[in-house]
């Protein structure tokens, strides 16, 4: 019984840290997106377009080697 509680506590602690990190990262990204939008008029769609374009460029460079 005690071992079960210890294992449950360890799992709970790991999941709690994972959830806290995930939420923290999501809030940080959201804040950055809002600041970029307010300051420079850059939308999330603009950022996503640049990311996909970069990924395509990298795959083309890897394919040519």
N, C-alpha and C positions, 0 to 999 in steps of 0.2 A: 504494500500500500504506500509506504513512504517512498519507495523507488519510483512508483508511478507518479506521485506528486512532484518529485524532483524533476523527472523527465518532462512532465507537463509544464512546470515552471520554466525550464530551459527552452522548450519550444515556444511558449508564450513570450518569453523575453526576446528571442530571436525574431519572432514575427512582429513584435512591437517595434523593435529597432528598424526592421525592414520597412514597416509602414511609416514610421516617423521620417526616415530618410527619403522615402518616395514622396511623401507630402511636401517635405522641405524642398526637394528638387523641383517638383511641379510648381510650387509657389515662386521659387526663384526664376524659373523659366517664364512664368506668367508675368512677373514683375518686369523682367527684361523686355518682353514683347510689348507690354504697355508703354514702357519708357521709350522704346524705339518708335512706336506709333505716335506718341505725343510729341516727341522731340524732333523726329526726322520724317514722319509720315510713312514709315516703313510698315507694311502690313505683314501679318503672318504668312499670307500667300506669297508675298515677295521673297520672304526668307525661305519658304519651302521650295520655291522655284529655283533659287540659287543652290540649295542643297542638292536637289535632283540633278541640276546641271553639272554641279561639281562631281557627283557620283558618276555621271555619264562620262565626263572627261577623264576621270581616274580609270574607269573600265576601258576606255579607248586607249589610254596610255599603256595599261597592262596588257591589252590585247596586241599591241604593236610590237612588244618586246619579244 
